[in-house]
Amino acid sequence: MSMPNGSKFKNGYATVDNDSGGLEYRLIAEKMTADGDKISVSTARNLVVRALEKIAREVCISNGVPANRLDEEARRVAFDPRFQESMSSILGDIYSGSR
């Protein structure tokens, strides 16, 4: 998904650290295509963001976000690179057996 000209995010963008073991969207798309699910880079990104929105929605509910702002707030949280990096760290710990 391309960003409109002049788009700015308050907290920047999430980046992938090669040492963290995470995959960038291009590598996710390549791996899924090799496994038989042909997808593009933008589709890989959209799948990840949609999954993060579902998690963010539950976090928002737990924190008392009003129902009329729930979808908007969950989307904002899901796009926040701090949330993305936190989720990456938590999931990395879970899958490596650290937790």
URLINRA-V913694 format. One record per pair of residues at least 24 apart in sequence whose C-alpha atoms are under 8 Angstrom apart, sorted by the first residue. I is the first residue (numbers start at 0). J is the second residue. D is the distance in whole Angstrom. If there is no record, write none. Layout:
i->[I | I]
j->[J | J]
d->[D | D]
This chain:
i->[0 | 0 | 10 | 10 | 10 | 11 | 11 | 12 | 12 | 13 | 13 | 13 | 13 | 13 | 14 | 21 | 48 | 48 | 51 | 51 | 52 | 52]
j->[41 | 45 | 79 | 80 | 81 | 79 | 80 | 79 | 80 | 79 | 80 | 81 | 83 | 84 | 80 | 87 | 77 | 78 | 77 | 83 | 76 | 77]
d->[6 | 8 | 7 | 7 | 8 | 8 | 7 | 7 | 5 | 8 | 4 | 7 | 7 | 7 | 8 | 8 | 6 | 7 | 5 | 8 | 8 | 5]
